[in-house]
Amino acid sequence: MRDQPERERALRILVAEDDFTSRTMLQAVLRKWGLDPLAVCDGDEAWEALQRPDAPRLVVLDWNMPGIDGIEVCRRARGANTSNPPYIIMLTSKTETADIVEGLEAGANDYVSKPYRSEELRARIGVGRRVVELQSALVEAHNRLIHEATHDSLTGVLTRRAVFERLESELIRAGREGTQVGVGLCDLDHFKRVNDTYGHQVGDEVLRGFVRVVQESLRGCDVIGRYGGEEFLVVAPLPPGATHKDLFGSVCERVAARPIETRGGSIAITVSIGVARAAGPGTFDAVISAADEAVYRAKGEGRNRVAHAVPPVAARRDA
């Protein structure tokens, strides 16, 4: 039978204590309690450890240490911009009320007086552990809600509002850097026939399959969002001197060459893409309109092709 559940054994805890004997004994006690201590011997090392991406969320920190002291480590930790800050327990031989208040105001969550009793320290670490786990659960729930609010539930790509926000930010950056942004409005050809012939469940599978094929052609800086129904919007930043012909031409060719496997069998689809470029801020409505006109032209010319709007949409002088 295991002494501690796997969840508790996996919890890492940062121990900052300059005295070798005290640090070694504390590490041994923490391991006995099923924790995974990361031990450092001064405030500089403690602060460095707290800045790592995988930093422990639970900290036992000595007040007096070489380098920066525990109070300064607390202040820096609380000043960091993070949604999941560490829970800090201060170890101190100071017992005056003013000292305790100073430590708490600096950012410590709790304190334990030296010499400490193991039972008290274990109880206070247990409180910290519960707070850390609750805090992590809240952050996870918050991130999940954000993802659900910004991603289409069917296809997993950005929602219309989210991809519009991304386009707006890319246009602002393009204006600042003197570059351009390409917008590709992708409209699946004859998609209504798929729904009418196979049903909407198969139609949903086709939409998801289409998104997978498109994402294979996109670069890391490109994003795709659902514009509405069977229409999708691709936002692609454009370096100076480059064009989008290879990108959107590749998307169009891949879609035509890759039938989508569904519960109704293998279904071949094609896509018409209207592409427009914008040269800076204040061009949002114009570049969307230009891409929309281009996709209608692509359909009018026979579908399964890319139509480009030229020249690039220019930024307003007052933007």
C-alpha positions in Angstrom: 0.0 0.0 0.0 1.3 3.5 -0.9 1.9 6.0 1.8 0.8 9.0 -0.3 -1.3 9.3 -3.4 0.4 9.9 -6.7 -1.0 13.4 -7.0 0.8 14.5 -3.7 4.1 12.8 -4.5 4.3 14.7 -7.8 3.9 18.1 -6.2 7.1 20.1 -6.4 8.1 22.6 -3.8 10.9 25.1 -3.8 13.0 25.3 -0.7 15.2 28.3 -0.2 17.5 28.0 2.9 21.1 29.1 3.1 22.0 26.8 6.1 23.2 23.5 4.7 22.1 21.4 7.7 18.7 23.0 7.9 18.2 22.7 4.1 19.2 19.0 4.1 16.9 18.2 7.0 14.0 20.1 5.4 14.5 18.3 2.1 14.4 14.9 3.9 11.2 15.8 5.8 9.5 17.0 2.6 10.4 13.9 0.7 9.1 11.8 3.6 5.8 13.7 3.3 5.6 12.7 -0.4 6.8 16.1 -1.9 9.4 16.7 -4.5 11.7 19.5 -3.1 13.8 21.7 -5.3 16.5 23.2 -3.0 18.4 26.4 -3.4 20.8 28.1 -1.0 20.2 31.8 -1.6 17.7 34.4 -2.7 19.2 34.9 -6.1 18.8 31.2 -6.9 15.3 31.2 -5.5 14.2 34.1 -7.7 15.8 32.5 -10.7 13.9 29.2 -10.1 10.6 31.1 -9.7 11.0 32.7 -13.2 11.3 29.3 -15.0 8.3 28.1 -16.9 8.1 25.0 -14.8 8.6 26.8 -11.5 7.1 25.1 -8.4 3.9 26.7 -7.3 4.6 26.0 -3.6 7.6 27.7 -1.9 9.2 27.5 1.5 11.4 30.6 1.8 13.9 31.6 4.5 13.7 35.3 5.4 17.5 35.9 5.8 19.6 34.6 2.9 22.7 35.7 1.0 21.9 37.8 -2.2 18.4 39.1 -2.1 16.5 38.2 1.0 13.2 36.4 1.3 11.3 39.7 1.6 12.6 40.9 -1.8 11.9 37.5 -3.4 8.3 37.8 -2.2 8.0 41.3 -3.6 9.4 40.3 -7.0 7.2 37.2 -7.1 4.1 39.3 -6.4 5.2 41.9 -9.0 5.4 39.3 -11.7 2.5 39.3 -14.2 1.1 35.8 -13.8 -2.4 34.4 -13.4 -1.0 31.5 -11.3 1.4 33.0 -8.6 3.2 30.8 -6.1 2.1 30.2 -2.6 4.9 31.3 -0.3 5.5 30.2 3.2 8.2 32.3 5.0 10.5 30.7 7.5 11.7 33.2 10.0 13.1 33.6 13.5 11.5 37.0 13.7 8.5 37.0 16.0 7.6 40.6 16.4 4.2 41.6 15.0 5.8 44.3 12.9 8.1 41.8 11.2 5.3 39.4 10.5 3.2 42.2 9.0 6.1 43.2 6.8 6.5 39.7 5.5 2.8 39.3 4.7 2.6 42.7 3.1 5.6 41.9 0.9 3.7 39.0 -0.5 4.1 35.9 1.8 1.0 33.9 2.1 2.0 32.4 5.5 4.9 32.2 7.9 6.4 29.6 10.3 8.6 30.7 13.1 12.0 29.1 13.6 12.7 26.7 15.2 9.5 25.1 13.7 7.6 22.1 14.6 7.3 19.5 11.9 3.5 19.1 12.6 2.9 22.8 12.2 5.0 23.1 9.0 3.3 20.0 7.5 -0.1 21.5 8.3 0.7 24.9 6.7 2.2 23.2 3.6 -1.0 21.2 3.4 -3.0 24.5 3.4 -0.7 25.9 0.7 -1.1 22.7 -1.4 -4.9 23.0 -1.3 -4.7 26.7 -2.3 -2.3 25.9 -5.2 -4.5 23.1 -6.5 -7.6 25.2 -6.3 -5.9 28.1 -8.0 -4.6 25.9 -10.8 -8.1 24.5 -11.3 -9.5 28.0 -11.5 -6.9 29.0 -14.1 -7.6 25.8 -16.1 -11.3 26.5 -16.0 -10.7 30.1 -17.1 -8.5 29.1 -20.0 -11.0 26.5 -21.0 -13.8 29.1 -21.1 -11.6 31.5 -23.1 -10.8 28.7 -25.6 -14.5 27.9 -25.9 -15.4 31.5 -26.5 -12.8 32.0 -29.2 -13.0 28.7 -31.1 -15.7 27.2 -33.2 -17.2 24.2 -31.5 -17.5 22.2 -34.7 -14.2 22.7 -36.4 -11.9 23.9 -33.6 -10.7 27.0 -35.6 -11.2 30.6 -34.5 -14.7 32.0 -34.3 -15.7 34.8 -36.6 -15.1 37.4 -33.9 -11.8 36.0 -32.9 -10.4 35.8 -36.4 -11.6 39.4 -37.0 -9.7 40.5 -33.9 -6.6 38.7 -35.2 -6.9 40.4 -38.6 -7.3 43.8 -36.9 -4.1 43.3 -34.9 -2.2 42.0 -37.9 -3.3 45.1 -39.9 -2.0 47.4 -37.2 1.3 45.6 -37.1 1.6 45.7 -40.9 1.1 49.4 -40.8 3.8 49.8 -38.1 6.3 47.5 -39.9 5.5 48.6 -43.5 4.3 45.1 -44.5 1.1 43.7 -45.8 -1.6 41.2 -44.7 -3.3 38.7 -47.0 -6.9 37.7 -46.4 -8.2 34.5 -48.1 -12.0 34.0 -48.0 -12.5 30.2 -48.7 -16.0 29.1 -49.8 -16.6 25.3 -50.3 -18.1 24.7 -53.7 -21.5 23.2 -53.9 -21.5 22.4 -50.2 -25.3 22.4 -50.0 -25.3 19.3 -52.2 -23.3 17.5 -49.6 -25.9 18.2 -46.9 -28.8 17.5 -49.2 -27.3 14.2 -50.4 -25.6 12.8 -47.2 -27.2 14.7 -44.3 -25.8 17.4 -42.0 -23.7 15.0 -39.9 -21.7 14.0 -43.0 -21.6 17.7 -43.9 -20.0 18.4 -40.5 -17.4 15.8 -41.1 -16.6 17.4 -44.5 -16.1 20.8 -42.8 -13.8 19.3 -40.2 -11.9 17.4 -42.9 -11.6 20.6 -45.0 -10.1 22.5 -42.0 -7.5 19.7 -41.5 -6.4 19.9 -45.1 -6.2 23.7 -45.0 -4.1 23.7 -41.8 -1.5 21.4 -43.5 -0.7 24.3 -45.9 -0.7 27.1 -43.4 2.5 28.6 -41.9 3.0 29.1 -38.2 2.0 32.7 -38.4 -1.2 32.1 -40.4 -4.6 31.6 -38.8 -7.9 30.3 -40.0 -11.4 31.1 -38.6 -14.9 30.2 -39.5 -16.5 33.1 -41.3 -19.9 31.5 -41.4 -21.5 28.3 -42.7 -19.1 26.7 -45.2 -17.0 29.9 -45.5 -13.6 30.3 -43.7 -11.2 33.2 -43.4 -7.4 32.8 -43.5 -5.3 35.6 -42.2 -1.7 35.4 -43.6 0.9 38.1 -42.8 3.0 38.9 -45.9 6.7 39.7 -45.7 8.0 42.5 -48.0 8.3 41.4 -51.6 6.4 38.1 -51.1 3.0 37.0 -52.5 0.3 34.7 -51.4 -0.1 32.8 -54.7 1.8 29.8 -53.5 0.0 29.6 -50.2 -3.6 29.8 -51.4 -2.9 28.0 -54.6 -1.5 25.1 -52.5 -4.7 25.2 -50.3 -6.9 25.0 -53.4 -4.9 22.1 -54.9 -4.7 20.1 -51.7 -8.5 20.3 -51.1 -9.2 19.1 -54.7 -6.8 16.3 -54.4 -7.8 15.0 -51.0 -11.3 13.5 -50.7 -12.8 13.6 -47.2 -13.4 10.3 -45.5 -16.8 10.3 -43.8 -19.4 7.9 -42.5 -21.1 8.3 -45.9 -18.0 7.4 -47.8 -15.2 9.3 -49.5 -16.4 12.7 -50.6 -14.5 14.9 -53.1 -14.8 18.6 -52.6 -13.3 21.8 -54.1 -12.9 25.3 -52.8 -13.1 28.8 -54.3 -10.8 31.4 -52.6 -10.9 35.1 -52.9 -7.6 36.8 -51.8 -7.1 40.4 -51.0 -4.1 42.3 -49.5 -4.1 45.2 -47.1 -1.3 47.7 -46.6 -2.0 48.9 -43.1 -4.5 50.0 -40.4 -7.9 51.3 -41.2 -8.4 48.8 -44.0 -10.4 46.1 -42.2 -13.8 46.6 -43.9 -12.2 47.3 -47.3 -10.0 44.1 -47.3 -12.9 41.9 -46.3 -15.0 43.4 -49.0 -12.3 43.0 -51.6 -11.8 39.3 -50.6 -15.6 38.8 -50.8 -15.7 40.2 -54.3 -12.8 38.1 -55.3 -14.4 34.8 -54.1 -17.5 35.6 -56.2 -15.3 36.1 -59.2 -13.6 32.8 -58.5 -17.0 31.1 -58.5 -18.1 32.9 -61.6 -15.0 31.7 -63.4 -15.8 28.1 -62.8 -15.0 27.4 -59.1 -12.1 25.4 -57.7 -9.7 28.3 -58.1 -8.1 31.3 -56.5 -9.0 34.9 -57.5 -6.9 37.8 -56.4 -8.1 41.3 -55.8 -5.5 43.9 -57.1 -4.1 46.3 -56.2 -3.6 46.0 -52.4 -6.1 47.9 -50.2 -4.4 51.1 -49.1 -4.6 52.5 -45.6 -6.6 55.6 -45.0 -4.5 58.8 -44.6 -6.3 59.5 -41.2 -5.8 55.9 -39.9 
